[in-house]
Amino acid sequence: MELLSEKPSFAESAPSCHRLGQLQASLRS
C-alpha cells in the first residue's frame, strides 16, 4: 500500500475516493 505513504489522509478521504471511482466510471461511459 504505497498510496497510504503518499496520502496519510487516505482513511479520511476513503468515502470520497469511492465517489471518485463512480465519477471516473461516468466519464469513461
N, CA and C atoms as a LAMMPS dump frame, in Angstrom:
ITEM: TIMESTEP
0
ITEM: NUMBER OF ATOMS
87
ITEM: BOX BOUNDS ff ff ff
-5.0000000000000000e+02 5.0000000000000000e+02
-5.0000000000000000e+02 5.0000000000000000e+02
-5.0000000000000000e+02 5.0000000000000000e+02
ITEM: ATOMS id mol type element x y z
1 1 1 N 0.84 -1.208 0
2 1 2 C 0 0 0
3 1 3 C 0.871 1.253 0
4 2 1 N 1.48 1.551 -1.125
5 2 2 C 2.332 2.749 -1.196
6 2 3 C 1.479 4.014 -1.189
7 3 1 N 0.242 3.883 -1.645
8 3 2 C -0.649 5.049 -1.683
9 3 3 C -0.811 5.627 -0.283
10 4 1 N -0.848 4.735 0.726
11 4 2 C -1.009 5.204 2.103
12 4 3 C 0.159 6.095 2.486
13 5 1 N 1.343 5.769 1.963
14 5 2 C 2.523 6.574 2.294
15 5 3 C 2.404 7.965 1.688
16 6 1 N 1.891 8.009 0.462
17 6 2 C 1.771 9.308 -0.207
18 6 3 C 0.625 10.124 0.379
19 7 1 N -0.477 9.437 0.695
20 7 2 C -1.638 10.163 1.223
21 7 3 C -1.983 9.656 2.621
22 8 1 N -1.476 10.322 3.662
23 8 2 C -1.745 9.913 5.037
24 8 3 C -3.218 10.061 5.382
25 9 1 N -3.91 10.943 4.673
26 9 2 C -5.324 11.189 4.967
27 9 3 C -6.214 10.299 4.098
28 10 1 N -5.639 9.23 3.564
29 10 2 C -6.408 8.33 2.701
30 10 3 C -7.617 7.78 3.45
31 11 1 N -7.427 7.471 4.738
32 11 2 C -8.522 6.923 5.545
33 11 3 C -9.669 7.921 5.612
34 12 1 N -9.32 9.204 5.685
35 12 2 C -10.371 10.222 5.785
36 12 3 C -11.058 10.432 4.44
37 13 1 N -10.293 10.302 3.363
38 13 2 C -10.851 10.541 2.031
39 13 3 C -11.325 9.233 1.388
40 14 1 N -11.428 8.18 2.189
41 14 2 C -11.873 6.897 1.645
42 14 3 C -13.254 7.022 0.999
43 15 1 N -14.231 7.624 1.694
44 15 2 C -15.569 7.783 1.109
45 15 3 C -15.506 8.612 -0.172
46 16 1 N -14.68 9.641 -0.166
47 16 2 C -14.549 10.49 -1.352
48 16 3 C -13.928 9.683 -2.485
49 17 1 N -12.975 8.83 -2.151
50 17 2 C -12.303 8.026 -3.175
51 17 3 C -13.333 7.135 -3.866
52 18 1 N -14.26 6.584 -3.091
53 18 2 C -15.295 5.725 -3.671
54 18 3 C -16.131 6.531 -4.661
55 19 1 N -16.458 7.761 -4.291
56 19 2 C -17.259 8.603 -5.191
57 19 3 C -16.456 8.934 -6.441
58 20 1 N -15.16 9.178 -6.265
59 20 2 C -14.302 9.488 -7.415
60 20 3 C -14.334 8.32 -8.394
61 21 1 N -14.357 7.112 -7.869
62 21 2 C -14.401 5.928 -8.729
63 21 3 C -15.652 5.955 -9.592
64 22 1 N -16.784 6.331 -8.975
65 22 2 C -18.037 6.39 -9.727
66 22 3 C -17.958 7.49 -10.777
67 23 1 N -17.362 8.627 -10.4
68 23 2 C -17.243 9.747 -11.339
69 23 3 C -16.406 9.326 -12.541
70 24 1 N -15.298 8.648 -12.285
71 24 2 C -14.424 8.209 -13.373
72 24 3 C -15.179 7.247 -14.284
73 25 1 N -15.974 6.374 -13.699
74 25 2 C -16.747 5.42 -14.497
75 25 3 C -17.724 6.176 -15.389
76 26 1 N -18.314 7.238 -14.847
77 26 2 C -19.269 8.032 -15.631
78 26 3 C -18.547 8.738 -16.774
79 27 1 N -17.356 9.262 -16.485
80 27 2 C -16.604 9.972 -17.521
81 27 3 C -16.234 9.016 -18.649
82 28 1 N -15.905 7.772 -18.307
83 28 2 C -15.496 6.811 -19.335
84 28 3 C -16.684 6.413 -20.199
85 29 1 N -17.85 6.305 -19.602
86 29 2 C -19.03 5.857 -20.346
87 29 3 C -19.526 6.905 -21.331
